[in-house]
Amino acid sequence: MKSRLLAATVVAAVWCTPALAAPATVELRVEGATTTIFEGPVTTDGKTITKAGNTLACDGTSSTPPQSPGPTMTSALDDGLLAAGIPWEATFFNDFFVSSIAGEANDGTNNRYWGYALNYTAVGVGGCQQQVRTGDEVLFGFDFFATDPNLPSKPL
């Protein structure tokens, strides 16, 4: 009887344990003002990122409501650009907002800013909040808000 109770307890504990998200391989594309800065597959997972003197768990846990930790749009950007040796910077307000990639910086005078889309759709939350799955298409684009976020002239 005790062994059945123990077995049932172990099964219940395993069944109730939240599943940890696995890394995801996404197609990342970073479009600058006139050229593609990065394009290719990136395997990413949730991670801690430090930019602009701020550190954030970039894994979806800062979203409302919080998600279980997993890979995000910004973790994919960070992993892809780090592997390629391409610098990027961000400002911080509850999440990171890309301010510069490969020296192409936001231009408030001309209202040109970095933005992002997931599977051809602009995202309404921060990149550390928006989780991704294997096969997703992630786009970061300069002057994003003045142009079609899908950039149809160069599909993912």
N, C-alpha and C positions, 0 to 999 in steps of 0.2 A: 504494500500500500504506500509506504513512504517513497519507494522508488518511482511509482506512478505520479505521486504528487510532485516530486522533484523534477521529473521529466516534463510534466505539464507546466511547472513554473518556468523552466528553462525555455520551453517553446514559446510561452507567452512573453517572456522577456525579450527574446529574439524578434518575435513578430511585432512587438511594440516599439522596438528601437528604430528611430528614424534612419532612413537610408541616406548615406552620404552620396552626394552627386559625384559621378565620375568625371574625369577630364573630358573636354569636348574638343573636337577638331572642326574648326570653322574656316570659311573662306573669308579672309580679311583683305580689304582693299582700302588704301588711303590715297585720296585724290587731292593733289595740291592745286594751286591756281591754274597751272598750265601743263603739269605732268603728273603721271602716276608715281607716287613716292614709294609705295609698297603694294604688292599684290601676291597672294599665295595662301596656302593652307597654314593654319596656326593651331597647335594643340595647346590648350590653356585650361587652367583650373582657377578657382577662387584663390586669392592671395592678398597679402597686405602690401599696399603701395604707399609710398611717401612722395609727395610733390608739394611744392610751395610751403614747405615747413609743416605740412599736415600729413598724418598717417591715418589710413582708413582700411578696414577690412573690405576689400573689393570683391565681394562674394555673394551679394544679394541680401545679406543679413541686415543691411541698413534700410531696406525698403519697408513700406508700410502696406500691409503687415509684413513682418520679416519672413524671409524664406529660409529654408535650410541652405547651408553654404554650398556654393557651386560656381562654375565659371561664368564670367560676365563679359559684356562688350569691352569694357575698359581693361580687364585682365588680358583679353585677346590682343588689344592694341599694344599694351605694355610688353607682352611676351613676344609678339611679332617684331616690334621695333627694336627691342633689346637685342634679339637674335641677329637682326640686320645691322646693328650698330647705328641706328637712326635716333637722334635725340628728340624728346618731346617734353613739353612743359604744360602745366595746368594751374588754374586758379582753383580755389576751394570755397564752397559754400554748401555744406552738408554732403557734398559729392565733388568729384573732380570735373572741371570743365576745361577741355583742351584749349590752350591759349597759343600753342606753337608746336608745329611738327616740322622737323628738318629745316628750321629757321623761318618757316612761313607762319607769321604771327597774325593773330586777330588784328583787324584794322577798324577801330571804332569810328574813325573819321569817315570812312567809306562804307560803314556798316557791313563789313565782311568778317564773318566768324566761322569757326569750325563747328560742325554739327555731325550727326550720325543717324544712320538708319539700320534697321534689322530686317532682313528679308524684304527689302524695298519699301519699308514703311518707317517714317520718322518715329522716333521713340519719345514718349512723354515723361520719362523718368531719367535719372542720372545713369551714366554708363556703369557705375559700380552696383547699381540696383537692378539693372536689366540683365537677367541671366540668359545664357545661350546654350544651345544643344548642338550635338554633332550634325553637320550638314547645313547649319545656318550660314547666311551670308551677311557679313558685317561690313558696313561702309562708314568711313570717316571722311568727310569732304570739306574742303575750304570754300568759303562763300556759299555755304550750304543753304542758308535761308533765302538767298536771292535766286537760286536755281532749283530745278527739279531734283529732289533728293535721290532719285533713282539714276540720275545721270545717264539717260538713255543712249547717249552717243557711245558709251562704253559700259555695256551691261556686265554685271558680275559673272 
